[in-house]
Amino acid sequence: MKTKRSPARRGFTLFEAVIVMSLLGMLIYLGTGSLLTLIPKYKLESAMWDIRSTLNAARYMAVFECTSVRVRFSESQWEMEKYDHGRKAWISCRKRAVDGVRIEANNTPLFTAQGTVSGLATITIANRWGAYKITMAISGRVKTTRVS
């Protein structure tokens, strides 16, 4: 005598799908919370690298174009300017606002055609995650240190 087999079960029940979706939702919720706390850290590091590379670019521009180049800072932005001898005025080359950080500079660094810097500056970049201090040597070398 042959027994009748039950059809093979296919797929998931609605209850199983709801449980899996709710677990995924909780994992995503917990993951985004921890990622949101890292955003200030990455904004601080991005601003530090941006300002450091701008200072190096200003130095090289001064050497290659045989002119004076300065970088001016305000609370949330920087501006690179080069001196135009024909107009006898400073011309803006680049300007960028930096989001999520506070910038403080005690001086405006002025790079000469020899690659040296006058107006030695200490630039502090800070937000709630921490701070970086960028200092400059008279030779034009840029040094970055993390401040607690």
MOCORRA-V451902 format. One record per helix or strand. SS is the DSSP state (a for helix, b for strand). FROM is the first residue (numbers start at 1). TO is the last residue. If there is no record, write none. Layout:
ss | from | to
SS | FROM | TO
SS | FROM | TO
This chain:
ss | from | to
a | 14 | 36
a | 39 | 65
b | 69 | 73
b | 77 | 84
b | 89 | 97
b | 102 | 105
b | 109 | 111
b | 117 | 118
b | 122 | 127
b | 130 | 136
b | 142 | 147
